[in-house]
């Protein structure tokens, strides 16, 4: 039998199929991380589930590489490949809200900005990420750590059902009542089991939130981290907060002569009653003198987009992540050493708390295993100039390796880079063997392997 051609693919789908011979190919093949400069054979700009089914069948039958792209934010650039097929879901960005049931269903290409725009009109939200241009599907399938994690759990904890096209080209709905084993694996197992064409979420009454962004001198780093590890243990779950390092952008609340300087910072939000917001900021104001601060209410979507400009499309980037159960003094010493060396305005360490509501879920209830962890730190650098690759990657690796002895063996799937495949079993701990069983059931040929791969 002759190998299928792009002409065959165009006969199988109604969506645009972009190849190197077409105008717009370079734009169509680009992903967020400019280090992933790949040249696929064909990019299917899917508009309907039928397009996804056709593209999956074409790639499988032709023995071709297959990548799935939602928001395109995958740090290792898993949303593209060389000489294979890319299913680009960016046209499937619909978000339908049922305000009475407090649910919303998002298309596989929706971003958190799309989702928040739709739900905020009804005064509702669910846990999303930290950058609003991130894809809903990718973030959720890997876990979904965000501002609302302590109050409402991970994104995947709010997932009610997923429509997914599996490797056999079949469309399935996965929920607690349908294909329950697949649903279990999708909640944390990443893109290993198929193409998520839509996702249904539980929503919560979150409208405006009270926000504080506090910049402290670097010599307050140990003080900030020691305070935060104790504060967040039993803080009200309406608090979402994380310490960070940040080269100061030219923001109006930072003195002009300090723009470009490096600070330790706390990003704090309160999703409880707004009239309690000022009081909720007091512990962070009392901690130490602030070089600059911004405090006040804002719509939740604005908070979720606050860091977007620091991580625009087309930058080069490299990530590492881990889990931390106890932030020890020895770990803090390493943060004091490495954090202040942050090499640019788009590089940072964020220490996300994942206790509260997320920690009350059993470790085997979903594929996300580290329910006993308190923090999920991320070390990330983003930059423009390829000449800086070695320097920026070295900073991330050195920082991660220095804190690794004080962290758990595994880390958050969405913070893994392409050189982290050896950590897969550690990332899932006791859930790994069950994930392998789900993989064997729904993707025995490992068609979906452009991910943090669970081999069947």
Secondary structure, 3 states (H helix, E strand, C coil): CCCCCHHHHHHHCCCEEECCCCCCHHHHHCCCCCCCCCCCCEEEECCCHHHHHHHHHHHHHHCCCEEEECCCCCCCCCCCCCCCEEEECCCCCCEEEECCCCEEEEECCCEHHHHHHHHHCCCCECCCCCCCCCEHHHHHHHCCCCCCHHHHCCHHHHEEEEEEECCCCCEEEEECCCCHHHHHHHCCCHHHCCEEEEEEEECECCCEEEEEEEEECHHHHHHHHHHHHHHCCCCCCCEEEEEEEEECCCCCCCCHHHCCCEEEEEEEEECCCHHHHHHHHHHHHHHCCCCEEEEEEEEHHHHHCCCHHHCCCCCEEEEEECCECCCCHHHHHHHHHHHHHCCCCCEEEEEEECCHHHHHCCCCCCCCCCCCCCEEEEEEEEECCHHHHHHHHHHHHHHHHHHHCCCCCCCCHHHCCCCCHHHHHHHHHHHHHHHHHHHHHHCCCCCCCCCCCCCC
